[in-house]
Amino acid sequence: MRMTIESDPSYPAHWEADVVLRDGGTARIRPITTEDAGRLVSFYEQVSDESKYYRFFAPYPRLSDRDVHRFTHHDYVDRVGLAATIGEEFIGTVRYDRIGPDGRPASAPADEAEVAFLVQDAHQGRGVASALLEHIGAVARERGIRRFAAEVLPANTKMIKVFTDVGYEQKRSFEDGSVHLTLDLEPTAESLAVQRAREQRAEARSVQRLLAPGSVAVVGVSRSGAGVGAAALRNLRDSGFHGHLYAVNEAVTRDLLDGVRAYRSVEDVGAPVDLAVIAVPADRVPDAVAACGEHGVQGLVVLSAGYGDSGPAGLARQRELLRQVRSYGMRLIGPNAYGVINTAPEVELNASLTPAPMPMRGRTGLFTQSGAIGIALLSALLRRGEGLSSFVSAGNRADVSGNDILQYWYEDEATDVALLYLETLGNPRKFTRLARRTAAVKPVVVAKGGRHTPAGHVVPGTRLSEDTVSALLRQAGVIRVDTVTELVDVGLLLASQPLPAGPRIAILGNSESLGVLTYDACLTQGLRPLPPLDLTTAASPADFRTALAAALASDDCDAVVVTAIPWVSEHALADDLADALREAVAEAPGKPVAVVHVELAELVQALSATRGPAAGAPDRPPAGTPWTPAAPAAAATTADPDRIPSYPAAERAVKAVAEAVRYGQWRRALADAGQVPEYEDIDETGAAAQLAGLLADVDGGAVLTLSDLDARELLARYGIRVLSTLPAPSADAAVRAAAVLGYPVALKTTAPHLRHRADLGGVRLDLTSEAELRRSYEELTDALGKPGELQPVVQAMVPRGVDTVVRSVIDPAAGAVLSFGLAGVASELLGDTAHRLVPATDRDAAGLIRSIRAAPLLFGWRGSDPVDTPALEEVLLRLSRLVDDHPEVIGVSLEPVVVAVEGISVLSATVRVAHPPARGDLGPRTLPSY
């Protein structure tokens, strides 16, 4: 059942949401409507007598007609009911009723409501009540309710725990034989932490169920052994998968397909199926999904194409696919996916189109949106001796995305390095939040391709520029690289080497020229290289060993780059040199080592040598013999933990080392992440009242640009003073304005096409007399147009300094972003602007002004006096607080902000406001919509 605004104009469709439950399954939360009477009765019949007693404080075997009417008729303001559903069935309900101080039904402005839950016994323990409480709390805040009251029997410990664990400020008392709870619904740091911890555990569990299934069915296996389905089945079988494996073909006439038990439908499998790999044409996928859902399959990998990758009709088909998958509580990888791999010894899952043998077992996780890129990355990692912990190629990424995989990798002990190839971020705000948390414990390396949303990627768009995205990723500790080659290069170093303690790089090798190239590359990357040590072309492996051991033992360097060119007898010495380098590292561990080689293929192989059983596929069973799961003792090839990464070019090796240096610096800086300062003079309440008044007559989707007076008033409430301007529609008016402000003054045009364009001659400065002012006014109007077109204003002069621009905008996907740069055409042309996410800390503000290329102009460039950067940082922090405290403020531009030797002056401000979205960053957990 899907209610729409057209069928009921009062129906709040934006309250609908898909959520991941504690066990990794999904459910849909939506408002209860008048059409749900039958579903409510059926739901209540499946609830145990004990749960009914806990809900109504008395035996209550069935709902009366009056009860059903009451629980299905809501005004969505004072009375609201939500249901958690799987398919068409209710699995849990929650409702609130607004009450007054006397506890009786009331309407606004009463701001308290009584809340009650009921969860089907079969679904208790899955986190249904916690998810419902998050969503009903968000609904209540939207409707002006600030507190929930609940009466719970003392024996109902599960429900008491739901309330007490949510993280809201609360009061608890015992009255008339029941526990009385009052919850303040204002989000707190604790409630947000609880919500995000639950989100992480649930989403990680949902991915874990996809990567470690106990049983897999491949739907669409041809009888001839050809096609995608048959290939996927062979790869699963030949990888040594330790679970149960089934083949599905609707026309099968024998018990076995390629040695695997075969069935006409998933529903015919007489055992649970955890994961289904679907490889049938797109028009037959809905029937396959329905069969999987009815059988209780937990997750799907859809290899089938013909969805968002094939135009608008395919995109509509993809949305319907996701809607169908979620209706059964399943997660989806794909469609148009390449598949998943898990090399864990107890799983050995290769549910992908990568043929056996399995990739080596390693400590690196890999996620890609592109199958072709996934193939290239797998090949490159294998060729260079790197193993994988897990691999996910999500195709059109309709459901499971890089965010979900980061949630899984964060707590996955088998993954030390996370590599991601992304074509879109989708939700940069959530991605940077998850990446920051993950990067605090393990490196996250991202190669981002595609500057526009590709077809098929049904995710929210973003207006952010690539530079802004890069800045936000760096702020989150993400290592951003430009190519898939760099992704592999950096991943190899991070997976096998410790993080460098600093930027000092020792260089040694048997080629002076290659050493110089490496030295230059270090300088280009901002590192501090030591003079290269030339061992000469006559150097032996023992010489390399001695030199490397000395460099590693020295306190003068933080990392070492070894360069090597061929000897006359390359093959004889490659293994010896690899052993020599390994021995030196073993003697003095703790610093990263990278090797630059020129045409030394044997050395590459020796440095990345693998250990463990030889890779290979299990023997194929004879025709007619059933496939059986591999014994737990089976093991894939394991990447050598002592390997040393090697690179065919100095620039590539140094780039990898430099990224490790910068990441290490970011990790160390986490110890002092900074604070969001408090300012006693901020008038948050007054600003909220002013915004409410300004938006009272503004339509829901409209944007209001504040007048100069209103903008100055709002900013002043947050301690940001904007210099007054007086209109000058005539020369006489300009003279009168100057008399009020006092000479010297500035005369400026404010027409939109001339605003902030001093280069076009629309600004006259340092006018010290009436004569100068009248002459400048005449010159301005003669050159640029009539006063009515130019909209001239007069403003008092301020101390000279550096002109800067401070802005904050709200991106639909990333949230509030704080930006800084110098004013002027040059900065705009060069894109010399820095960005931070809001709320910004004092460290963020300090880093923001120092991260632009023109920053030296603020700190005494070429003998000039340094300007008042602490005052500038304070303006940035105050603006960050304004936009963080008031989501109605969707855009602020302070231009120019003149930073003098002492103090700053904000000469102009533009503020745009709008009604905030119903659900913001602090809203309840929800999966991306379709």
N, C-alpha and C positions, 0 to 999 in steps of 0.2 A: 504494500500500500504506500503510495506516494502522494501526500497532500501537496497542493500547490496554492500559491497566492491567488491564482485565478479562481479556484474552487472555494476558497475562504480567504477574503482579503485580510482578515486579522491574523491569519496563520503566520507565525514567525519562522519562515523557512531557514533563516540564517542560524537558528538553533540546532539544526540537524548537523550531525557530525559522526564520522567513523572513528573509533578508538581501538587501540591495542590493549588487550587485557593482560593481566599478570602472567598468564601461562603462554602468551604469544599469539593467541587467537584474537579475532576481531569481533566487534559488535557495533551496531549503529544506535546512536542515541538521538531521539527525536521527540517533539511534543506529542502528547496524547490528544487525540481528536474524537469527535462524536462518532466516527466510523470504527472506533476500536472496541466497541462494547463486547463483541464476540471474542476478540483476542484477550481482553481483560478477564472475562469469565473463565476461558480456557486456562489462562495463566494461573488464576487463583485456585483452580481445581488441582493443579499440579504442585501447589505449595503444601508443605506438611502442616499438620495441626499445631505442632510446636511453633513454627514460624508464624502462623496466623495468630496464635496466642500472644507472641511477643509483639506483633504489630498492633493488635486491638485491645490487649490487656484482659482478654476474656475469650472463652471458646467462641469461634466464629467460623462455622463450617462452610458457609456459602455467602456470597454477596447478594443482597436484596436488589430489586430493580432500582430502588432509590439510591443505593450505594453505587450501582453501575452508572446511573445518570450523573451522580455527583463526581465520580472519578473520571468521567470522560467529557464533561462539559466545563470548559475553562474560559476565562476572559483573557488569559495570557498576560495579565497585569497583576491582579490581586490573588488570583488562583491559577496555579500552573502545575501541570503534571508532565513528567518526562518518562519515557520508556526506553530501556535498553533492549534491542531486538537482534535476533539472528534469523534471517529469512523473514517470515511473516509472524514469528512467535515472539511474545514478550518473555524475557528472562529476568527482568527486574524493573521496578518502577520507583519513582520518587515524586513527591508533590510538596508544594508549600501553599499555605493560606496566610495572607497578610492579617495581622492582628493588631489591635490597639493596646494601650496600657492596661486595659481591664481583661485582656486575653480573648476578647470577642472579635469576630470578623470586622475588618476595617478596610479603608482605602487610603491612598496617599493623602496627607503627608506621613501617615504612620509608616515607620521604617523597620518594623520587626515582623517576622513570619514564623509560623510553626511548620516544621519539616518532618517528614516521615518516609521510611523506605520499606520495600519488600522485595526480596530476591529469591528466585526459585532455588530450592535446596540443591538441585543438581548443579547449579552454577555458583553456589557460595564458595568462597575461597579463591575466586578468579579475579577479584578486584573490581567486581561490577559496582558495588555500593560506593567505593572510593571514586570511581569514574563518574558515577551519577552525582555525587556530592560536589565534585569540581564543576560540573556543568550547571547544576541547579543553582550553585553559588554565583556563577557568572550571570545567569539569567536574573537572579535576584538583584545583583548590583546594578544591572542594566535598568531594572524597574524601580530603582530607588530604595531598595531594601538593604539595610546595613547590618542586621543581626538575624540569626536563626535561633529559634528555641526548639528544644526537643525533649520529649519525655521518653525514657527508656527503662524497662524493667531491669533490676540489678542482675538477674540471671542472663540477660541478653548481652553477654560480654563481647561477642563479635561486633555488634552494632556500636557499643560504647567505644570500642577500639577504633572503629571507623571515624568517629567524631574526634576522639582525643589525638589520633595520629595525623590529622590533616594539617596541623601547623598553624591554624588560626589562633588568635588570642581568645581565650574561653574562660567561662566560669562554670563551676560544677557544684551542685548541692543535692541533698537527699530530702525529698518532700513527698509525704503521703505514700510511702512505699515505692517510689520510683526515683530514678536519677534524673535530675533536671539539669540540662546543659544549655548554655547560651554561648553562641559563637559569633565573634565579630568578623564580618565577611571582608574587611579590608585586607588585601593581600599583604603578607609580611615576608621578610627574608626567609623565615623558617617555612612558611607555607609554599613559597616558590621553590625552595630547595627540596621539600618533600615531593612536590609535583614533578619536578625534573628528575629526581631519583627514580620515581615510579615510571616515568616515561622511559628512562634509560633501561631499566630492568625489563620492562615489557617489550620494548622494541628489540633489545638484544636477544631476548628469549624467542621472539618471532623469527629472527634470522637463524638462531641456533637450530630451530626445528627444521628449517630449510636445508641447513648444511650438515646436519647429523641425523638423518632419518633412520628409523629402524627398518623401513621397507619402502621400496620404490616401484611404481608401475610406469611403464612407458606406453603411452597411448598413441597409436598410429604406426605400429611396426608392420612393415610390409612382409608378405609371405615370401617374396622373392629375395629378401635380404638387401634390397636397394632402398635408397631414400634416407631422409634425415632421421626418421624414427628408428630404423634399423641400425643406423650408425650410432645413435645415442645409446641404444640397448647394448651394442657390442662394447662401447667404451665403458659403460657401467660394469658389464660382466668382466671385461679384461683388466679393469683397474684393481680387481680383488676386493670389491665392495663386500663389507662384512654383514650387511643386512639381507633381507629377503627381496627378491627381484621378480617382477612379473611383466609379461608382455601382453598388450591389449590390441586386438584387431577384430573389428565387428564381423569380419567374414572368415575368421579362423576356423579350420576344420580338423585341426589336430591338437594334441595336448602340448606340444612344444614348438616354439619358434626360436631357431638359433640356439637350441639347448636350454631355453628358459620357459618356464610354465606360461602357457598362453590362455587367454580368456577373451570372450567376445566384448565384455564391458568391465569396467572397474567394479561395478556392483556385483559381478559374478565371482570376484575374488573372495574366497571364504576366510579372509583374515584382514586385519587392519592394514591400511595403506597410508603411510605418513606423507609421502611426496609423490606427485604425479608429474611426469614430463610429457607434455602434450605436443605432438608433431603431426597434426592433421590440418587440412586446409581450413582457412579462416571461417568459412561458412559452416563447418562442422564442429568448431571449437565450443560453441554454446552447449551442444548436447554432451560433449565430453566433460565440460565444467560441471554441468548439472549432475552427471553420474558421479563425479568425484565428490561434489558437495553432499549428495545424498548418502554416500558411503562413509563420510566423515574424514575425508582427506584433509590434512592440515595446511598444505601449501602446494603451489603449482609453479612449474617452470614451463612457460609457453614459448616454444621455439618457432611457432607458426608466424609467418609474415602476413602482410595485407591489412595492416592496421594504420596507425598514425604515420607509418612510413609510406603510405600509398595515397595520400590526399585527404580532403575533407570527409568523404564517405568513410574512409578507413579510420579517421580520427573519431568519428561518431561511433563506429563499431568498437573502437578501443574503449571509449567511455562506458559503453554498455557492458563490455567484458569486465571491466573493473567493478562496475555496479553489481554484476552477477556474482563475481568472485567474493566480494565483501559480504554479500547477502548470506553466504554460507559460513562466514567467519574465517575465511582463508586469506593467506597472503599470496602475492603474485610476483614472480620475477619474469619480466617481459612485458608485452609480447615481443616477438622478433629478437628473442634473447639468444645468446651463444651458449649459456649454461653456467653451471657452478661446479667447483672442485673443492674438495676438502681432503688434505693429505694426512690428517690425523691417523695414527696407526690403528685406532679402534674403529675407524670409519672407512677410509680409502674410497671416497666417493668421487666419481668422475661423471657427473650428469651434464656433460657438455659435448660439443662436437670436436673436442680435442682428442685425437686417437691415442691409444695406448702407445708407449708406456706413460704412466702417470708422471706429471712434473715431480721433480725431487722435493722431498720434504724439507722445509726451511722455516725461517722466522719472519717471512715477508707476506703481508696480505695485499692482494691486488683487486681493485675494482675498476671496471671500465663500462662506459655506456655503449661503446662501439665494439661489435664483434671482430671487425677487421683489425682494429687497434689491439684488441685483446689477443688475437693470434700473434701479432707482431711482438707484443710485449712478452708473451709466454715463450716465444722462440728466442728472443734476445736474452731473457733471464736464464733459460736452459743452456744456451750457448756459452754463457759467461759463468756458469757454475752456481747460479743462485737458485735456491729452492723456495717453495711457497708453503704457507700455512693454509691459505684459502684463496679462492678466486671466484669472483662474481662478475659476469658480463650481463648487464640488465637490459640491453636492447632499448626499447622505447621507454623504459622506466616508468610505466604507468602507476606502479605501486611502490615496490621496494626500491629505494634510492641509495645514494651515497651516504645520506644521513643515517639511514638504518644500519648500514654496514659499519659506520663509525661507532654507533652505539654498541655493536657487537665486538668490534676490535678493541674498544676501550677496556673491556674486562677479559679479553681472550688472552690467556697466558701463553698460547702458542704463537702469538703475533707480536713481534718487536718493532716492525716498521710497517706503516700503512702507505701504500701507493694508490693514487686515484687518477684516472683519466676521465675528466668531466667535460661535457660539451655545454652544459648549463649548470648553474648552481641551484636554480629553482627558488629556494628560500635562503638567500645568503645570510640572513640574521640567524636562523637556526643552525646553518652549516658552520658559521664562524663560532657560535657558542659551543657546539659539539667538538669542533676541531680544536678550539682553545683548551678544552678539558682534556681531550685525547693527547694533544701535543705536549701537555704538561708531564706525561708519563712515557710517551713514545713518539718518534718523529712521524709527521704527516706530510707527505710530498704530493703535490697536485700539479698535473699538467692540464691546463684548461684550453680546449679547442672550441672553435665555433663562437663567433661574436654575436650571433643571433640565435634565437630559439629554433632548433631544428624541428621539422615536422614530426609529430608523434610524441613530443615531450610535453604532455599536458600538465605543466607546472606553472605557477604564477610567474608572469614576466617581471622584469626589472628595468628601471630606467638608468641604472648605474653604468658609468663608463668603465672600460676595462681597467683604467688606472685606479679608479675608486675600488673596484673589486680586488685588485692586487693589494692595495693599501689595507683593506679590511682583512684580507687573508694574512698579511704580514703581522697585523695587530694581534691576530689569533694564534700566531706562532706557526702558521702553515708555511712550508717551504714551497714557493711557487716557482715552477720551471716552465720554459716555453715550448719544449718539444718532448716527444716520447723518448727520444734518445737520452736527453738530460734526466728524464724520470728514472730510467734504468741506471744511468751513471750515478746519480745521487743515492738511489736506493741501494745499490751495491755497496757503496762506502758505509752508509749508515747501518746496514744489516751486519757488517762484518768488523767494523772498527769502532773504537770508543770515540766519544765526542772530544774535540780539541778544547783545551782550556783557554785558548786565545788565538790571535791571528799570526803568530810568529811561525814562519815556515822554513824548515831546513830543506835544501835541495842538494842531492848528490847523485852522481852517475858517471858513466864512461863516455859522455859526449859533452864537450863544452858548449857547442851550439844548442843542443837540446836543453841544457841547463839554463842558458840565457833565455830561450823561448819560455821556459817554465817561470823564470824570474819575472819576465815581462807580464806574463799572464797573471801572476800573483798581484802585481801592482795594479793591473786593470781591475781586478776583483776587490781591491781595497785591502789586501792582506799586507803583511810586513815580512817579506822574504829576506832570509839571510843570504849573503853572497854564496853562489853555487860552489859546491866542492867537486872539482873535476878529478875523477879517479884515473883518467886517461883510457884510451882504447885497449890498453894492455891489462886492465884490471881483471882480476880473477874473481870467481864467486867468493873466495875467502876475503878479498879486499872489500867487496860489497858488504859482507857480513860485518867486518870490523868497523867500517864507516857508519853503517846503519845503527849498529849497537851503540856507538859513541854518540850519534845524534839523538837517539832515543833516551840515552842516559843524561844528556845535557839539560841544564835548566834554562838554556837560552832559546829553546824552540818548543812549539806546541804541537806540531805535526811535521811529517816528513814526506817529501815527494822524491821517489827514486826514479831516475831516468836510465834507460838501457837501449843500446843499439846492438845489432848483431855482431857476433864474433865470426871468425872464418868457419868455425865448426859449431853452428848454432845448435843442432840437435843434441850434440854431446853435452853441452853446457846448460841447456834450459832447465833440466831437472835439478842440476847442482845449484844453479843460481836461485831457483825457487826454494830449495831446502835451506840455502844460506840465509835468505831473507826471513824465512820462517823462524830459523834458529835465533836470529838477532831480535826479532819481535818477542819471542818467548823469553829471552833474557831480560828485556826491559819493556814489559807491557804497559799499557796506559795511554799511549799516544797513537793517533791514527797514522797509517802508512798507505800511500797510493803509489802505484808504479806506472810510469809512462814508458811505453815500448814503441819501437819502430820495427815493423816487420818481424816480430818475434812470436809467431803463432804458437810455437811449442811452449814458450814461457807462459803465455796466457792460459794454456791448458794446464800446465803444471801448477800455477798459482791458484787455480780454481778447482783442483782435483777433488773428487768426491769420495766419500767414505760410505761403507754400508754395502748391502747386497747389490749386485748388478741390477740395473733397471731392466724390467722385462715384463711381458704380459703372462699371466697364468696360462697354463696349457689349455687349449680349447677342448671342451668335452667332445667325445665322439658323437656323431649324429644319433639322436634318439636318447641321449643321456641327459637327465635333468641337471641344470646348473645348480650348484649349492654355494652358500656363502663361504668366503675365504676364511681360513682359520685366523684367529687373532694374532698368531705369531708372525703372519706375513708382514713384510715391511717394505716400503718403497725406498729408493735411494735417498740418502740424507746428505744435504749440502755440508761441506766441510766447515766446521766452526772456526778453523784456523786459516781460512783462505784470505788472500790479500787481493783487493780489487786492482785491476790493470786497465789501462786506457790507451788507445792508439794515437792520442794527441794530447799535448801538454794542456791546451785550453780546456779540454773536457775533464781531465783529472783535477785541475785547479778549480774549475767551477764547482765540482762536487765537494772538494775540501772547503771552499769558501762558503757554500751553503751550510755545511756542517758547523763551521765556525759561527755563522750568524745564528743558526738554530741554538747552538750551545750558549751564546750570549743571551738569547731570549729566555732560555731555561733558567739561567742564573738570575736574570732580572725578575723572574716570578717571585723571588723571595721578598721583593719590595714592589708590589704591583701598584702602589699608590692608593689614594683615597678620593672619594667624591666629597669635596669640602662642604661644610655647612656655613651659611652666611646669615647672621642674625637679622640683617636688615631686609631680607627677602619677605615680601608680602604675598605668600602663596594664596591665602584665602581671598585677598582683594583681587588678585589676578584672575582667580576662578570666577568670581562674581562679575568682573568686567567682561570676561569672555562669554559668560552665559548671557549677559545683556546684549552684547554685540551680535550673538548668533540667534537670538530669540526669533527674529523674523527672517532667518536665512533658511532656504530649503535644504533638505537633507544632503543632496549631492553637490550643492553649490559651494564655491570657494569665494571668500570675502577678502579683498585687499584692504587693510585698515588705512584710514586717513592718517596723515602725518601726526596729527594731534593724538589720535587713539594709539598709534604705534609708540609714540614717545611715552605716553602714560603707562602702557603695558610694560615696556622695557624698563622704565624707571622703577616699577614695583620689584624688579630683580636687580636693581642697582646699576643698570646700564643707562647712562645719561646721554641723550642725543642732543646735539647742539641745535638751538632754535633757529628757524628760518622764517623770514617775513616775506610775503608775496610782493612783487614789484611789477604790477601790470602797466606802469608808466614810469617815466624818468622821475617825475615828481614823487610818486609813491616810493621809488627806490631811495630818494633823498630822505624822505620821512623815516623810512625803515632804518637807514644808516644813523639817523639822529637818535633813534631809540636804542640801537645796538652799540653805537659808538665806533668811531674810526680807529684803526683801519678795518675795512670790510672786504668781503668777496661778493662778486656778482656772478650768478650761475644760472644756466638754463636747466629746466627740469623736464622738458618734453621727453617722452619715452625714447625717441630716436637719438637724442643728444645726451641723455642722462649718463653720467660717469664717462663721458667722452671728451676729456680735456684736449685730446689731440685734434679735435675738430674745431677748437677755438670757442667752445661754449662756456669757458670759465675765465674770469678776470680777477686777479688776486692783488692784495696789498693796496687797495684804493684808499688813499689817505685824506681825500678832500672831496667836497661836493663837485668841484670842477672835474676831477678825475672820474668820479662816478658817472656824471652826466655824459662825458666823452666816451667812456667805455660802454654805456648803455646804447648810445647812438651807433657806435661801431658794431656792437653785437647785433642789433636789430637790422642794420644795413646789410650785414654779411650773411645772417642766417635766417631772417624772416621777421614777421610781425610779432609783437609781444604776446598776442593771443596764441600763436603757434609755439613760441619758445617757452612760455610759462616761467619767466625769470623770477629769481628769489635773491634776497640779500641775506648774508650770514656774516657773523663776526669772524675775524681772522683768529686762528689758533697758532700756537707755537709750531714751527716747522719740524718735520720729522720724516719718518718713512711711512708712505701710504700703503695700507694693507686692506685686505678684504676678509671678513669673517662671515661665514654662512652656515645655516643648518637647513636641511631639507628632509622631508619624509619620503623615503622610497617605498613603493607598495610591498616589496618583498623584504627589504633589509631593515626597515624601520628608520629611526632618526640617525642622520649622519652629520657630523660636524666637520666643516672644511675651512682651510686657511690658505691664503696666498698673498703675494704682493699685488697691489693694484696696478693696472696698466695693461696695455695691449700685449707687451712682450710676454708677460706671465700667461696670459690667455692663449697666445699662439703656441707657446712651449708646453702648455699643460702643467705648469709648475704650481700645482695645488696639492696639498696634503689632506688626508681624511682620517677621522676616527669615529668609531661608533659611540653613540650616546647611551648611557651617561659616561662622560669622560672623567677620568681621575686626574689628579694633579700631575702625575707622571705622563699621562696621555697628552695633556695640554703642553707640557714642556717639550715632549717629543714632537708634537705637531708643528710647532713653530720652527723647530730645528731640522725638520726633515725635508723642507723644500730646498731646491738647489740655490735659491737666492738668499738663503738664511744669513750668510755672512754680512749682508747689508744691515742686519739688525744688531750686529755684534762688533761694530767698529771696523768696517771694511776700509782698507787703505787710509788709515789714520783718522777716519771720522769717529765721532763720539758714539759709543754704544747707546742704544735707546732703551726705554723702560719696558723690557720684556716681562718682568713680573706683573706689571699692570695689564699687559696684553694677555697673559695667561689667565688673569682673573676674569677678563671679559669673556674669554672662551669658556671658562668654567661656569660663569653665570648664565651664559646663553644655553649651555648644555643642560643646566638645571631647569631653565624655563621650558624647553621643549620636552624634557623628560617628565616634568611635573604635569604638563598640560598637553595631552595629545591633540587638543584642538589646534595648536600652533603647528601648521604643516610646512611653513617656510619662513625663514628670516634671512635677510641680507643686510649686513652692516657694511656700507661702502661709501666713502673710504673711512677706515679707522686710522687716524694719524697717530703714530707712536713717536712721541718726542723723547728727549733725553730724560725728562721727568713728566710722567703722566701721559694720558692718551686722550684723544678727542674723537668721538663718533659723530661724523658730519651728516650722515644720512642713513635712514633705516626704512626697509620695506618689510612688512609683516603680512603674511597670508594665513587665514584661519578657516576652519571648516568643522562641521560636526565630526567627532571622532568615530572610528569604526566601532561597531558593537563589540567586537572581540579584538583585543590588542595582544601585545607580547605577554601580558600577564594572564591571558585567558586560559581556559582549560585545555588539556591535551586533546589533540585531534590530528587525524591523518589528513594529508592534502585532499582537497575535494576533487571530484570529477565533473 
